[in-house]
Amino acid sequence: MKVHELFDLKGKVAIVTGGGRGIGKFIAEGLAEAGASVVIASRKFEKLEKTAEELKKFGVKSLPVKCDMGNKDDILSLVDFTMKEFGTIDILVNNAGVTWGAPTLDFPLEQWDKIFNVNVRGVWILSQAVAKIMKEKGGGKIINISSVMGFRGSIEEAHPAVPYNSSKAAINLLTMNLAIKLARYKIYVNAIAPGFFHTDMMGYLDKEEMKPLRDAMLMTIPIPRMGEADDIKGLAVFLASRASDYITGAIIPVDGGMLAK
C-alpha cells in the first residue's frame, strides 16, 4: 500500500467530542482534510454549528450535535444520530473534558464528581456504545485525549484542580485496558497526551499580567512554545488511519518534550 493510501480516510465516519473549539476542532479539521465525514459534539451548539460549516470546505459531510458528556442519554443519542445519518462509525475521538479550579484542601466534592463524570464516566459510556458497533463492522479506531497532567502532579499556584490530573491518569489506564480487551475485534485504542496548546481556553496566558507565569511555563518545555493545530492533527490522522494498524494501547505525548525533562 502506498503511503498516501495508508493515511487516506475517505469514506470513513468519525465522532469528535468537544469538536467545536480548541484541540477537538484541530483534530476534526485534520480528519476532514484526510477525507472523513465528521460528527462534532459539544454542549455549546453555537460554536459547533460554526465549526461544522467550516469543515465542509474539505468536501466532506460535517454535522453538529449538542451533547453533554455528563449525561448518559445525550451520549447514547449522539451514537444513535450518527448511525441514522451514516450507518456506521469508524473513528471515535474522546476529546471533551472539563476542569475546575479551587484550593486542594477546600476542593468541593460535587466538582470532583463533575470532572470524573465527564472526563472518565462519559468517555467509558461512549466508548462502550461505539465499540459494540465497531465489533459488528469488523473494527475501528478509538482515540482518547489525555494530558501530560495524567502523568504528574502539579503545583497549587499553577494548577489548582486536583481531580483533573487524576481523571486523565484514569484515561491513560482505560486506554491501555480497552486496547487489550478490544484488540481481538480489530478495535485499536490509543491516546494523545497534549501539553500546553494555543487554544481559546488557554488565551488567558496571552494577557500581559500573565507573562511571568507564561515565561515560567515555557521554561519547562524543551521546544519553548505552545502547541498549534498542525502539531496535533497529523498524529490524530495517523492514529485514525490504516497507518497505525499495529499500534494499540499507546499514550503519545504531544508536549514539546515536557515529559522528557
KEDREN-578926 format. One line per field, with one value per residue: x, y, z of N, C-alpha, C in turn; residue in three letters; chain. Coordinates in steps of 0.2 Angstrom, whole numbers. Example, Ala and Ser with C-alpha at 12.3 -4.5 7.8 and 13.67 -1.06 7.14 Angstrom:
REM KEDREN-578926
n.u	66, 64
n.v	-28, -11
n.w	39, 35
ca.u	62, 68
ca.v	-22, -5
ca.w	39, 36
c.u	66, 64
c.v	-16, 0
c.w	39, 39
residuo	ALA, SER
cadena	A, A
//
This chain:
REM KEDREN-578926
n.u	4, 3, 10, 2, -10, -11, -14, -26, -43, -54, -72, -73, -81, -82, -83, -81, -79, -82, -78, -80, -71, -54, -42, -50, -57, -46, -42, -54, -53, -42, -45, -56, -49, -42, -52, -62, -80, -87, -94, -97, -97, -104, -108, -110, -118, -118, -105, -102, -110, -104, -91, -94, -99, -87, -79, -85, -79, -69, -75, -82, -95, -102, -108, -116, -119, -128, -122, -120, -107, -108, -120, -129, -140, -139, -127, -129, -139, -131, -124, -134, -139, -128, -127, -140, -138, -126, -124, -114, -99, -83, -72, -68, -66, -62, -63, -69, -69, -68, -63, -60, -56, -49, -43, -34, -37, -49, -57, -72, -83, -93, -89, -77, -84, -91, -81, -75, -86, -88, -75, -71, -81, -91, -83, -81, -94, -97, -87, -90, -102, -99, -89, -96, -103, -92, -87, -96, -95, -82, -71, -61, -56, -51, -48, -42, -41, -30, -19, -3, -4, -9, 1, 8, 10, 4, 9, 1, -1, 0, -9, -23, -32, -36, -43, -42, -29, -30, -41, -36, -26, -33, -39, -28, -25, -37, -37, -26, -31, -43, -37, -31, -42, -50, -43, -45, -56, -52, -52, -44, -36, -30, -21, -19, -8, -9, 2, 4, -7, -10, -25, -42, -46, -34, -31, -30, -17, -11, -12, -5, -2, 0, 12, 24, 20, 18, 30, 38, 31, 35, 48, 49, 47, 56, 55, 52, 38, 20, 9, 2, -12, -7, 2, -4, -15, -10, -5, -17, -24, -15, -17, -30, -30, -26, -12, -8, -11, -4, -3, -8, -15, -6, 1, 3, 13, 11, 20, 30, 42, 40, 37, 49, 58
n.v	-6, 11, 26, 37, 31, 24, 34, 39, 44, 44, 41, 36, 38, 49, 52, 66, 72, 87, 95, 108, 118, 123, 109, 99, 104, 106, 93, 88, 95, 90, 76, 78, 85, 74, 66, 61, 60, 70, 70, 82, 85, 94, 103, 117, 123, 133, 136, 124, 123, 133, 128, 116, 120, 126, 115, 109, 114, 106, 96, 86, 78, 86, 87, 95, 91, 93, 89, 83, 77, 72, 67, 52, 49, 59, 55, 43, 46, 54, 43, 36, 46, 48, 35, 34, 44, 40, 26, 19, 19, 23, 29, 36, 50, 54, 68, 78, 87, 93, 105, 112, 124, 126, 128, 115, 109, 114, 109, 106, 92, 90, 96, 88, 76, 80, 82, 69, 63, 68, 67, 54, 44, 48, 46, 32, 27, 31, 25, 12, 10, 14, 4, -8, -6, -5, -18, -26, -22, -25, -19, -4, 13, 20, 35, 42, 58, 62, 70, 78, 81, 69, 61, 66, 76, 93, 110, 120, 133, 135, 126, 123, 111, 98, 85, 84, 80, 67, 62, 61, 53, 41, 40, 36, 23, 17, 18, 9, -3, -5, -7, -19, -28, -26, -28, -40, -39, -31, -18, -3, 5, 20, 34, 52, 63, 79, 93, 110, 119, 132, 138, 144, 142, 143, 156, 166, 166, 174, 187, 202, 203, 190, 186, 183, 170, 163, 164, 156, 144, 141, 138, 126, 118, 109, 112, 128, 133, 136, 123, 121, 120, 112, 104, 93, 88, 80, 68, 64, 60, 50, 40, 37, 31, 18, 17, 16, 3, -7, -3, -1, 4, 13, 29, 44, 57, 75, 87, 95, 90, 91, 81, 73, 80
n.w	0, -4, 4, 4, 3, 15, 24, 21, 23, 17, 15, 28, 44, 57, 75, 85, 100, 110, 99, 94, 97, 101, 104, 100, 89, 81, 78, 72, 61, 55, 52, 43, 33, 29, 23, 30, 35, 47, 64, 75, 93, 107, 122, 119, 107, 97, 94, 89, 77, 69, 67, 61, 49, 43, 41, 30, 19, 15, 8, 14, 23, 37, 53, 67, 84, 99, 114, 131, 139, 152, 153, 151, 143, 133, 127, 122, 113, 104, 98, 92, 83, 74, 68, 62, 52, 45, 46, 51, 61, 61, 67, 83, 93, 109, 115, 123, 138, 156, 168, 184, 195, 212, 229, 235, 248, 250, 240, 232, 234, 225, 213, 210, 207, 196, 187, 185, 181, 168, 162, 163, 166, 156, 144, 145, 144, 131, 123, 125, 119, 106, 103, 102, 90, 82, 83, 77, 64, 61, 66, 71, 76, 91, 99, 113, 122, 132, 144, 148, 161, 166, 170, 180, 195, 200, 204, 216, 214, 200, 195, 202, 203, 208, 205, 191, 185, 190, 184, 171, 172, 174, 162, 154, 159, 156, 142, 139, 145, 138, 125, 126, 128, 117, 106, 100, 92, 82, 85, 89, 101, 107, 114, 115, 123, 126, 129, 133, 124, 111, 113, 113, 126, 133, 132, 141, 145, 137, 141, 147, 161, 164, 159, 167, 172, 160, 155, 164, 162, 149, 151, 155, 145, 132, 118, 116, 116, 114, 108, 92, 80, 69, 75, 81, 73, 63, 70, 75, 63, 59, 69, 67, 55, 43, 44, 57, 61, 68, 81, 97, 113, 115, 123, 118, 120, 116, 118, 116, 122, 136, 145, 145, 151
ca.u	0, 6, 10, -4, -16, -11, -17, -32, -49, -61, -77, -74, -85, -79, -86, -76, -82, -78, -76, -82, -66, -48, -39, -56, -58, -40, -42, -59, -51, -37, -49, -60, -44, -40, -57, -68, -85, -86, -99, -94, -102, -102, -113, -111, -120, -117, -98, -102, -113, -99, -85, -96, -99, -81, -77, -87, -74, -65, -78, -85, -101, -100, -114, -115, -124, -127, -121, -117, -104, -110, -127, -129, -145, -136, -121, -132, -142, -126, -122, -140, -139, -123, -129, -145, -135, -121, -125, -108, -94, -76, -67, -71, -61, -65, -59, -72, -67, -69, -59, -62, -50, -51, -38, -35, -40, -56, -60, -79, -84, -98, -85, -73, -88, -92, -75, -74, -92, -87, -69, -70, -88, -93, -78, -82, -101, -97, -83, -93, -108, -97, -86, -101, -104, -86, -86, -100, -92, -75, -65, -62, -51, -54, -43, -44, -37, -27, -15, 3, -5, -11, 7, 12, 6, 6, 9, -6, -2, -1, -15, -27, -38, -33, -45, -41, -24, -32, -45, -33, -22, -38, -40, -22, -26, -43, -34, -22, -35, -48, -33, -30, -48, -54, -39, -47, -61, -48, -53, -37, -37, -24, -22, -14, -7, -6, 4, 1, -8, -13, -32, -45, -46, -28, -30, -28, -10, -8, -13, 2, -1, 1, 18, 28, 18, 19, 38, 40, 29, 39, 55, 48, 46, 62, 53, 49, 32, 14, 7, -3, -16, -3, 6, -8, -19, -7, -5, -24, -25, -11, -20, -37, -29, -23, -5, -7, -14, 0, -2, -14, -13, -1, -1, 8, 14, 12, 21, 37, 47, 39, 38, 56, 63
ca.v	0, 17, 30, 41, 27, 22, 39, 41, 42, 44, 36, 35, 42, 50, 57, 70, 76, 93, 96, 114, 123, 120, 103, 95, 107, 104, 86, 87, 98, 85, 71, 81, 86, 67, 64, 58, 64, 71, 72, 85, 86, 98, 107, 123, 122, 139, 135, 118, 125, 137, 124, 111, 124, 127, 109, 107, 116, 100, 92, 81, 80, 88, 88, 96, 88, 95, 83, 84, 71, 70, 64, 46, 49, 63, 51, 37, 50, 55, 37, 35, 51, 46, 29, 36, 48, 37, 19, 16, 24, 21, 33, 39, 54, 56, 74, 83, 86, 99, 106, 117, 126, 128, 126, 107, 107, 116, 107, 103, 85, 90, 97, 82, 71, 83, 81, 62, 61, 70, 65, 47, 40, 49, 43, 25, 26, 32, 20, 5, 10, 14, -2, -13, -5, -7, -25, -29, -20, -28, -15, 4, 16, 25, 40, 46, 64, 63, 76, 77, 81, 62, 58, 70, 81, 100, 114, 123, 140, 135, 122, 121, 107, 92, 79, 84, 75, 60, 59, 60, 46, 36, 39, 33, 16, 15, 17, 3, -9, -6, -9, -26, -31, -25, -30, -46, -36, -26, -11, -1, 11, 24, 41, 58, 67, 86, 98, 117, 121, 138, 137, 149, 141, 145, 163, 170, 167, 180, 194, 205, 202, 183, 185, 179, 163, 161, 163, 151, 138, 139, 136, 118, 114, 109, 116, 133, 137, 132, 119, 124, 115, 107, 99, 88, 85, 74, 62, 61, 56, 44, 35, 35, 28, 11, 18, 14, -4, -11, 1, 0, 4, 19, 35, 48, 64, 80, 92, 99, 87, 92, 75, 71, 85
ca.w	0, -4, 10, 4, 4, 22, 28, 17, 27, 13, 16, 35, 48, 64, 80, 89, 106, 111, 92, 92, 98, 104, 102, 97, 82, 77, 76, 67, 54, 52, 50, 37, 27, 26, 19, 34, 37, 55, 68, 81, 98, 112, 125, 116, 100, 93, 91, 84, 70, 65, 65, 56, 42, 41, 39, 24, 14, 14, 3, 17, 27, 44, 57, 74, 89, 105, 119, 137, 141, 158, 153, 148, 137, 127, 124, 118, 107, 99, 94, 88, 77, 69, 65, 57, 47, 41, 46, 53, 65, 60, 72, 89, 97, 115, 117, 128, 145, 160, 174, 188, 200, 219, 233, 236, 254, 250, 234, 234, 231, 219, 207, 209, 204, 189, 182, 184, 177, 161, 159, 164, 165, 149, 140, 145, 141, 123, 120, 125, 114, 99, 102, 100, 83, 78, 83, 72, 57, 59, 68, 71, 79, 96, 101, 119, 123, 139, 145, 151, 168, 168, 171, 185, 199, 198, 210, 218, 211, 193, 193, 207, 200, 210, 202, 184, 184, 192, 179, 165, 173, 173, 154, 152, 160, 152, 135, 139, 146, 132, 120, 127, 128, 111, 100, 96, 87, 77, 88, 91, 106, 109, 117, 114, 129, 124, 133, 133, 117, 110, 111, 117, 134, 136, 130, 147, 146, 132, 144, 149, 168, 164, 156, 172, 173, 154, 154, 168, 159, 143, 153, 157, 138, 128, 112, 121, 113, 114, 103, 87, 76, 65, 80, 84, 69, 59, 74, 75, 57, 59, 74, 64, 49, 42, 45, 64, 62, 73, 87, 101, 120, 116, 125, 115, 122, 111, 123, 115, 126, 143, 150, 145, 155
c.u	4, 5, 3, -11, -17, -15, -24, -38, -55, -65, -78, -78, -82, -83, -80, -80, -78, -75, -77, -76, -60, -45, -44, -57, -52, -40, -48, -57, -46, -40, -53, -55, -42, -46, -63, -74, -85, -93, -96, -99, -99, -108, -115, -112, -118, -110, -98, -104, -107, -93, -88, -97, -92, -78, -79, -83, -69, -68, -81, -91, -99, -106, -112, -121, -123, -127, -118, -114, -105, -117, -128, -134, -142, -131, -124, -136, -137, -124, -128, -140, -134, -125, -135, -143, -131, -121, -119, -104, -87, -71, -71, -65, -64, -61, -62, -70, -68, -64, -62, -57, -53, -45, -39, -38, -47, -60, -67, -80, -88, -94, -80, -78, -90, -87, -74, -80, -91, -81, -67, -76, -90, -89, -80, -89, -101, -93, -86, -98, -105, -93, -90, -103, -98, -85, -90, -98, -85, -70, -66, -56, -54, -47, -45, -39, -36, -24, -8, 2, -8, -5, 11, 7, 8, 5, 2, -7, -3, -7, -19, -33, -36, -36, -44, -35, -26, -36, -42, -28, -27, -39, -34, -23, -32, -41, -31, -27, -40, -44, -32, -37, -52, -50, -42, -53, -58, -50, -47, -38, -30, -26, -17, -14, -4, -3, 1, 0, -11, -20, -35, -46, -40, -26, -28, -21, -7, -9, -6, 3, 1, 8, 23, 26, 19, 26, 40, 37, 33, 46, 54, 48, 53, 61, 49, 44, 26, 12, 2, -7, -12, 1, 2, -13, -16, -6, -12, -25, -21, -15, -27, -36, -26, -15, -3, -10, -10, 1, -8, -11, -7, -3, 4, 8, 15, 13, 27, 42, 46, 40, 45, 60, 63
c.v	6, 21, 34, 37, 25, 27, 42, 39, 43, 39, 34, 40, 43, 54, 60, 74, 82, 96, 103, 119, 119, 114, 99, 97, 106, 97, 85, 90, 93, 79, 72, 82, 79, 63, 61, 63, 64, 73, 75, 86, 90, 101, 113, 123, 127, 138, 129, 119, 128, 132, 119, 114, 125, 121, 107, 110, 111, 95, 86, 83, 81, 90, 90, 93, 90, 89, 85, 77, 68, 67, 58, 46, 53, 59, 46, 40, 52, 49, 36, 39, 49, 40, 30, 40, 44, 29, 16, 22, 20, 23, 36, 43, 56, 62, 78, 82, 93, 99, 111, 118, 128, 125, 118, 106, 110, 114, 104, 97, 85, 92, 92, 77, 74, 81, 74, 60, 62, 66, 58, 43, 41, 46, 35, 23, 26, 27, 14, 5, 10, 7, -8, -12, -7, -14, -28, -27, -22, -24, -7, 6, 21, 29, 44, 52, 64, 70, 74, 77, 74, 58, 61, 74, 88, 104, 118, 129, 140, 131, 119, 117, 100, 86, 79, 79, 68, 57, 58, 54, 40, 35, 35, 25, 13, 13, 10, -4, -10, -9, -16, -30, -31, -27, -36, -45, -31, -19, -9, 5, 14, 31, 46, 62, 74, 89, 105, 119, 128, 138, 143, 148, 143, 152, 167, 171, 172, 187, 196, 203, 194, 181, 181, 171, 160, 159, 157, 144, 136, 136, 128, 114, 115, 113, 122, 137, 133, 128, 122, 118, 109, 102, 93, 84, 79, 68, 59, 57, 50, 38, 33, 31, 21, 11, 16, 7, -8, -8, 1, 0, 10, 25, 40, 55, 69, 86, 96, 96, 88, 86, 72, 75, 83
c.w	0, 2, 10, 5, 12, 26, 26, 22, 23, 14, 23, 38, 55, 68, 84, 94, 108, 104, 90, 92, 100, 100, 98, 90, 78, 74, 71, 61, 51, 49, 43, 32, 24, 23, 23, 35, 45, 58, 74, 86, 104, 116, 122, 108, 95, 90, 87, 77, 66, 63, 60, 49, 39, 38, 32, 18, 11, 9, 7, 21, 34, 48, 64, 78, 96, 110, 125, 139, 148, 159, 148, 142, 131, 124, 119, 112, 102, 95, 89, 82, 72, 65, 60, 51, 42, 41, 49, 57, 64, 65, 77, 92, 103, 118, 122, 135, 149, 165, 178, 194, 207, 223, 235, 242, 255, 244, 235, 230, 225, 212, 205, 205, 197, 184, 180, 180, 170, 158, 159, 162, 158, 144, 139, 142, 133, 120, 120, 120, 107, 98, 100, 93, 79, 78, 78, 65, 56, 62, 68, 75, 85, 99, 107, 120, 130, 140, 148, 159, 171, 170, 178, 190, 197, 204, 210, 214, 204, 191, 199, 206, 202, 206, 194, 182, 185, 187, 172, 166, 172, 166, 152, 153, 157, 145, 135, 140, 141, 126, 120, 126, 121, 105, 96, 91, 82, 79, 91, 95, 108, 112, 115, 120, 127, 130, 133, 125, 116, 108, 115, 124, 137, 135, 135, 148, 141, 135, 147, 156, 169, 162, 161, 172, 166, 153, 158, 165, 153, 145, 154, 150, 134, 122, 115, 117, 115, 108, 98, 84, 72, 69, 82, 79, 65, 63, 75, 69, 57, 63, 71, 58, 49, 44, 52, 66, 66, 79, 91, 108, 121, 119, 123, 117, 116, 115, 122, 120, 133, 147, 150, 149, 162
residuo	MET, LYS, VAL, HIS, GLU, LEU, PHE, ASP, LEU, LYS, GLY, LYS, VAL, ALA, ILE, VAL, THR, GLY, GLY, GLY, ARG, GLY, ILE, GLY, LYS, PHE, ILE, ALA, GLU, GLY, LEU, ALA, GLU, ALA, GLY, ALA, SER, VAL, VAL, ILE, ALA, SER, ARG, LYS, PHE, GLU, LYS, LEU, GLU, LYS, THR, ALA, GLU, GLU, LEU, LYS, LYS, PHE, GLY, VAL, LYS, SER, LEU, PRO, VAL, LYS, CYS, ASP, MET, GLY, ASN, LYS, ASP, ASP, ILE, LEU, SER, LEU, VAL, ASP, PHE, THR, MET, LYS, GLU, PHE, GLY, THR, ILE, ASP, ILE, LEU, VAL, ASN, ASN, ALA, GLY, VAL, THR, TRP, GLY, ALA, PRO, THR, LEU, ASP, PHE, PRO, LEU, GLU, GLN, TRP, ASP, LYS, ILE, PHE, ASN, VAL, ASN, VAL, ARG, GLY, VAL, TRP, ILE, LEU, SER, GLN, ALA, VAL, ALA, LYS, ILE, MET, LYS, GLU, LYS, GLY, GLY, GLY, LYS, ILE, ILE, ASN, ILE, SER, SER, VAL, MET, GLY, PHE, ARG, GLY, SER, ILE, GLU, GLU, ALA, HIS, PRO, ALA, VAL, PRO, TYR, ASN, SER, SER, LYS, ALA, ALA, ILE, ASN, LEU, LEU, THR, MET, ASN, LEU, ALA, ILE, LYS, LEU, ALA, ARG, TYR, LYS, ILE, TYR, VAL, ASN, ALA, ILE, ALA, PRO, GLY, PHE, PHE, HIS, THR, ASP, MET, MET, GLY, TYR, LEU, ASP, LYS, GLU, GLU, MET, LYS, PRO, LEU, ARG, ASP, ALA, MET, LEU, MET, THR, ILE, PRO, ILE, PRO, ARG, MET, GLY, GLU, ALA, ASP, ASP, ILE, LYS, GLY, LEU, ALA, VAL, PHE, LEU, ALA, SER, ARG, ALA, SER, ASP, TYR, ILE, THR, GLY, ALA, ILE, ILE, PRO, VAL, ASP, GLY, GLY, MET, LEU, ALA, LYS
cadena	A, A, A, A, A, A, A, A, A, A, A, A, A, A, A, A, A, A, A, A, A, A, A, A, A, A, A, A, A, A, A, A, A, A, A, A, A, A, A, A, A, A, A, A, A, A, A, A, A, A, A, A, A, A, A, A, A, A, A, A, A, A, A, A, A, A, A, A, A, A, A, A, A, A, A, A, A, A, A, A, A, A, A, A, A, A, A, A, A, A, A, A, A, A, A, A, A, A, A, A, A, A, A, A, A, A, A, A, A, A, A, A, A, A, A, A, A, A, A, A, A, A, A, A, A, A, A, A, A, A, A, A, A, A, A, A, A, A, A, A, A, A, A, A, A, A, A, A, A, A, A, A, A, A, A, A, A, A, A, A, A, A, A, A, A, A, A, A, A, A, A, A, A, A, A, A, A, A, A, A, A, A, A, A, A, A, A, A, A, A, A, A, A, A, A, A, A, A, A, A, A, A, A, A, A, A, A, A, A, A, A, A, A, A, A, A, A, A, A, A, A, A, A, A, A, A, A, A, A, A, A, A, A, A, A, A, A, A, A, A, A, A, A, A, A, A, A, A, A, A, A, A, A, A, A, A, A, A, A, A, A
//
